[in-house]
């Protein structure tokens, strides 16, 4: 469970030394809806008076808003954990500047640290739910009823530009996200004594909330850690990937719409994937 210090982080190639501990910037969250929501708002207004599109227009209002709810939830959790880490950094920086500050690491382990990890786990869940809902939102692009979840849609045997887009995202970043989500939700937390630390490296001080490099081991005793992987940096990267994916899906839908290839299924859009239990 020791941390490897051999390699520099993947991000921040030209770090600036900062005695307070380097903290990446929080992105500027857009005040507008996600791109997929804006696209559906546009076309449902265009199709509102066209016969045969009544159910689709209702669907295009409702399900993109469900997607937006969890997209916004991911932003909320990211902002919350960022604010907590910024406050923890201030407290740790005061320790460094104190009489006993000549050290290579100072750390804190209090309820705010637990909150950072609670927010992180919630962030992973919100992104994962948003992706599953996005798979549901694009359902009208297919002639037959499509699987209503991200992973199941990626496994679908059909060929389609949207499926290619989803599968590339799965390979590049979504599978890793779901590995972390599954590990922390179903198996184990990162540690039984969580800490946020300011650690001195040869080039700078860094604020770190540790994250294992091998979540699929699903066992605290088997986790490995590296300077290259850190909770906040990973969360920021996932959020950037989510925003880029949202924009890419909206662009693809727009191209299909321009070719009159979206929507191709205009009814039986609700009650997809429902379960019925025997009484």
N, C-alpha and C positions, 0 to 999 in steps of 0.2 A: 504493500500500500504506500510505498515511498514515491515521491514525486520526482520525475526526471527533469533535470535542468539543462540537458545537453543542447537543446535547440531553441531558438527564439520563437516567439509566437508567430502564427501565420499572418496576423494582421499587424498594422502599425510598423511598417518596415523601417521608418526613420523615427524612432522614439525620441521624445524630449525628456531628459531627466526631470523628475518632479518629486521633491521631498514629501509632498502630500500623497503620493501614490497615483499613478496614471489611472484615469477613468475615461473610457470612451464616451463620446457624445451621444445623447439620446436623439433619435431622429425627430424631425418636425412632423408631427402627425397631421395628416390632411384633415381639414374640416369638412371635406366632401365625402360622399359615400364611396365605398370601393368601386373600382371600375366596372365590375360585373353588374353591380346594382344600377349604376348610371346607364349602362347599355340597355338593360331590361326596361328601365323607366322610359327611355327614349322610344324603343320599338313598341312597347305596349300602347303608348299614346298614338303611334302611327297606325296600329292595327285595331284600335279600340272599336271602330265602326265597320270593320271588315267582317262579313259573315263567316262563321266557322272558326273564328279565333277567340270566342268568348271565354272558354275555359283556359286557354293559354294565357290570355291577358290577366286573368285572375291569378294564375300560377306565377306569372312573371312579376306580379306585385308582391305576392306572399313569400315565396321561398327565397328570393334574393334578400329579403329583409331578415329572414331567419339566419341566413349566412352572415349578413352584416352584424347581427346581434353578437355573434361569436367572434367575428373579426374585431369588433370594438372591444369585446371582452379581452382579447389577446393584448390589445393596446393598453387597456386599463391595467392589466397585470404587469406588463412590461414597465409602465410608468411607475407603478407602485414599488416593484423591486428595485428599480433604479433610484428612486428617492430614498429608500431604506439604505442602500449601499452608499449613497452620497453622505448620509448622516453618520453611518458607521466609519467612513473614511475620515470625517472630521474628528471623531472621537479618537481614532487610532493615531491620527497625525499629532494630536496633542500629547499622546504618550511618547511619540518619537522626539518631540521637542522638549520633553521633560528631562530631569536630571539623570534618569536611567535610560535615555533614548539611544545610546550607542549600542545598537543590537542589529541583528539581521532580520528579525521578524517580531511583530507584535500582533496579537489577535484578540478577538472578542467572541464570546459565546453567550448570548442572552436571547431574550424573546424576539428581538428584532432580527437576529440571524435565522431563527426558526421561520419567521415571517418571510424572509427572503426566499427560502426553499419552498414554503407553502405557495408563495406567489409564482415561483418558477414552475412548480408542478401544475398549478392552475393555468399558467401560460401555455404549457405544452398541451394540456387538455383542450383549451380554447382553440388553439391552432388546429389540432387534430379534428375537432368537431366542425370547425369552419371548412376544412378540406372535405370532410364527408358530405356536408351540406352543398358544397360546390359541385360535387359529383352528382348530387340530386338536381341541382339547378340546371345543369347542362343536359339533363335527360331528354328534353324535346328535340335534341339534335339527332336522335337515333330513331329509326323506324319502329323498332320494337322496344319494349320496356327494358331499360338498362339497370344494372345493379346500383342500389342506392347508397353505396359507400365508396370511398376513395380506393382502398385496396382491392375490393371486388371489381370495381370498374377497370382497374389496371390489369386484372387477370382475364377480363372479357376477351373472347377470341376474335371479335370484330376488328375491322380495320377502319380507321377514321382519324382525321387530323387532330381532333381533341384527345383521342386515346393516345396518340403519339406524344402529345404535350404532357398528359398526365403521367405517362410511363417515364418520360425523361425526368420529370420532377421527382417521381418516386425514387428513381435510381440516384439522383444527385443529392437530395436532402430530406425527402419525406420519410424514407425508411429509417434513417438515423433518428429523426424526431420521434417516430413511433416506437423505436427501440427504447429511448429514454422514457417516454411516457409509460410504456408497458412495465418497464423495470420499477420505476418509482411508484406507480399506481398499484401494481399487483404483487410485487415481490419484496422490495426493501428500499429504505431511504439511502441517501449517499453515505451516511454515517450515523452512529448513535450519539456522537458528540460533535455537533456541527459548529464550525467556526468560520469567521471571515477574518482574513489576515492582511496586514501590510508586510510584504516581503521584499527584502533588498536583493536585487540582482546586480551584476557588474555594471549594467547600463542605466538602471533606474529602480525606484521603488514601484511596486505594483500592488494594487488592491486585488485580492483573490478570494472568490468563493469556489471551492473545488468542485470538480465534476469529473466522474470517471471516464476514461477513454474507452472502456469495454463494458457498456451497460448490459450486454447480453449475457454476461456471466451471472447476473442477478443474485449476487452474493457479496455482502460487504467485505468479507475476508479476501475475495478475489479481485476487488477493484484495483485498477492501476490509474495513476494520475501523471499528468505532464503539464509543463508550462504552456504548451500549445493549446490546451483545452481549459477554458474557464467559463463559469456559469453566465456572467453578463455578456461576454463577448459572443458566446454561442447563442444566447437569446436574441441579441441584436442581429446576428447573421440570419437566424431563422425568420425574424420579422421582415428583414429585407427580402428574403426569398419569397415569403408569403405575398408581399406587395408586388414583387415582380411577376409572380405566377398569376395573381389576380389580373394584372394588366395584360399578360399574354393570353389568358383565357378570353378576356373581353375582346382583344384584337381578333382572335380566331373566330369567335362568335360573330363579330361584325363582318368579317370577310364572308362567312357562310350566309349570313343574312343578306348581304349584297348579291349573292349568287342565288338567292331564294332557296337555300339549303338549310335554313333555320327560321322557324321551327319546322320540322318535318312531321312531328307527332303533335297533334293539337288537342287531343282528348285522352282520357284515362291517365291523367297526370297526378292525381291525388291518390292517397291510400296505397302508395307503392311500398312494398316490403312489410305490410302489416302482419301482425301475428295474432292468431286466435288460439286461446287456451281452452281446453275442454273444461266444462264446469263440473 
